[in-house]
Amino acid sequence: MARDKSAHHEKIIAAAWEEFMTYGFTDASMRRIAAAAGMSVAGLYKHFTGKEEMFAALVEPACQGLIDMYRQEETAERMAAHDGSLTDKWEQGGEARLAMTYIYDHLDAFRLLICKSAGTRYESFLHDLAVEEEKTTMALMELLKEQGVHINDVNPEEFHLLVTTSISAIFQAVVHGFNREDAMHYADTLDAFYTGSWQVLFGY
């Protein structure tokens, strides 16, 4: 964790973001970051233990916030399944727009995460998010089956690929440099495309 929130610390954060965006994590230089922040390398290490901790300080809060948002949505879906309103919730859609709004509220962090995280523990973030989404969706389908609802059997490998694709699709707006307005329009398109597709896939 970062050790303080001083003016020096904020200069380091700004310099680190520029360095990582320019060179990526692997080729980023602590020496260049220190110079850009107006301090020695030794002074830099008083704030962060190394590049990994520095990169984490830039992306971890946004990552955790997105994970928390997905978990809240999953909880809402389970509650809707229990009270019989899941179909209505799905037909309302909006999950991609919800995610896109959060992403664009924290765009600097997600630009680093998606485009410059190779060599960090965050490079598998999209895969890890897709795996969690896959598990919770299958658990939801099992809950519906227990309630006597007919659910189509789905090939697990195919489902994994479809979930991975749907998660990746959201972040393509970041990869391709969409502005916020275009990203929101794209999110609405994704919602329209995937909402009906999931219902057809599961037969629910």
N, C-alpha and C positions, 0 to 999 in steps of 0.2 A: 504494500500500500504506500501511496505517496505520504511523505512525512510532514508536509505543511502546506498551507495555502497562501503563502507570501507572494509578494509581487514577483520575486525571483521565480517562484514555482510557476506562476502564470506565464512568464516569459518562456520558461522551459517547455510548457505544454504547447504554446504557439509554435516554438521552434521545432519541437518534435513532430507536430502534425505536418509542417511543411517538409521536413526531412523524410518522413515516411511516405508522404504522397509523391515526393520527387523520386526517391530511390527504392521504395519498398522496404520491408522490414530487414531482409537479409543484407542488403547493401547499405543500409542506413549507418551513419557514423556518429558515435557519441562525441567525437571531437568536433564535428561540424555543428552538432546540436548545441554543444557548450559554447562554441564561438558565436553562434547566432543568438544565444541567450545572454551573451556578454559575461560569461564566467569561465572558470577553468574546468577541466574535466573532473578534477578532484572535487570541486564544488558541486558539479552535477551529480556525483555519486552520493552526496549528502541528501539528495532529494529522491533518487531512485537507485535501486541496486543494479539496474542494467536495462537494456533495450526492451526485454520482455515485459518487465514491470511497467515501463513507460508506455509501451503499446497498450497494455491492459488498461492503464489509467484513461486512455483515450477512447477505448471501445467497450469496456466491460459494463459500465452503467447502461448504455444503450442496448447492449445484447441482453442483459438481464431483464431490462424493462420489456423488451419484445417477448421474451420467454414468458414472463409473468402475464402479459396480455393474452398470449395464446392459451395459457393455463386457465385464465379467467373465462375465456370463451368456451373452453372445453367443459368447465364446470357448469356454465350456463346451458350447454347442450345436454348434459346429463340431467340437469333439473328439468329441462324441457321434455326429455324422453320420459321422465317419471310422471309428468303431469299431462302427457299426451299432446304437447304443443310443438314437438320437434319439427313436424312438416311445415308448420307456419313459420318457424324460425328459419328453416332452410330456404323457404321461398322468399323470405325477406332479403336473404343474401347479405352482402356488404362486408364479408370477412376480408377480402382483398383490399377494399377501400380502407377498412380499419387499420390493417397492417401498413398500407402505403402511407396513411396519414402519420402514423407513428414514425415510420422510417424517414419521412421528409421533415419531421420535426427534429430529427437527430441525424441529418444528412451527412454532416462531416464525419461523424463516427462510422456510419455505414459505408461511406465511400472508402474509408480505410479498411474496414472489415472485408468488404467484397472484393476490392481491387488490389489491396496491398498487404494482405495478411499471410502470404506464403512464408513458411518458416516459423510461424507461431502456432500456439495451440488453437487459435481461432480459425485457422484455415479450413477446419472441418465443421465450422458452425452451421452452414446450411444443411449439410448431411445430418448432423446431430439433431437439428430442429425437425427435419423431415422424419427421422426415426421416431422422435417423440410424438409427432403428429400422427404417424402411422399406428403406433401402439394405442394411443388414446382413441383413435377412430375405430379400430378393430374392437376395442373394449366396449365402445358405445354400441357397435353392431351386435355384439354378444348380449348386451343388456336388452336390446330390442327383441332379440330372438327369445330370451327368457320370458319376455312379456307376451310371447305368442305372435309377434310380428314376423311376417315372411321377409327374409333377407337373402338375397342371392349369395351363393358361395363365390368368393373372389379368389383368384390365384394370388397367393402372397407375394410372389416375385413381381408379378405384373402390378399389383397394388403399390409395392415399394417404389417401382419406377414412376408410377403415376403421381404419387405424393411428392417424390423428389422433384419431378418436373413442375408440379404446381407451386412448390415453394420457390424453386429457382426462377420461375416465370415472374414472380413478384419483383425479385431483385434485379431483373433485367432492365428495369427503368433506371436503376442506379448505374448499372454497367454502361448503358447507352446515353447517359447524361441527360435524361429527360428533365425538363423543368417541372415545377410542382403541378401546374395546370395539366400538362400532358400526362404526367404520372397518374393523376387522379382519374383522368378519362380512361387511361389504360387499365387502371384498377377496376373501374366499372365494367369494362369489357371482359376482364378476367372473371369477375363475379358472375356475369351473364353466361359466360362459357362454361365455367366449372360447376356452378350450382346445379344446373340441369344434368350435367354429365355424371356427377356423383350419384344423383338420384336414379339415373338409368342404370349405372353400374351396380348399385346395391338393390335396385328394384323396390325402393322405399319412397 
